[in-house]
Amino acid sequence: MRKQIILVLLLAITGILTGLLTVPAYAQNHPGNCLDFDGINDGVEMPDANGQAVVELPDWFEALNKDFRYQLTCIGGYAPVYIAQKISGYQFKIAGGDPGMEVSWMVTGIRQDDWANENRIQVEVEKTSEEKGLYLYPQAAGLDETQGISYQRSQDQMKEGK
């Protein structure tokens, strides 16, 4: 059985991935949004003669994450694949596939380690009254840099003599 497992931990670091949304239609008052601390594991499995495959996960994946979400995609054909058994004991089960068909899978979960629990990122950050109507990157909307939040902040700092 061919198996590819790629581990990617998306560590959203406060101050780097957090930000304010600057979609022009919402620039006046819409809050920001960002990723949470997600653990991701993915790979490709080939169902057996019964159309099933057991996906083995690293022993730390279940302990590190919670609230799992699953995605399955058939490669080279269609089959009504589904999650027959949720993650338990470092594995989960796929069913409904055709024997020998490749099934791409991805599981994500919200990190639940102590550091992640203590440092959750705010999904929505309300713009201050000074930031409403401004953009993170005004040039992308065809506007002058003076319409940017960072430009306005630098002007305010210059006025304050910082």
Protein Blocks (a to p, Z undefined) as FASTA:
>chain_A
ZZddddddddddehklgccddbfklmmmpccddddddddddddddddfkopacddddfkl
mmmpghiadddddehiacddddfbdceehiacdehiaehiacddddddddfbfklmmmcc
cfbdcddfklgopafblmlnopafklpfklmmmmmmmmnoZZ
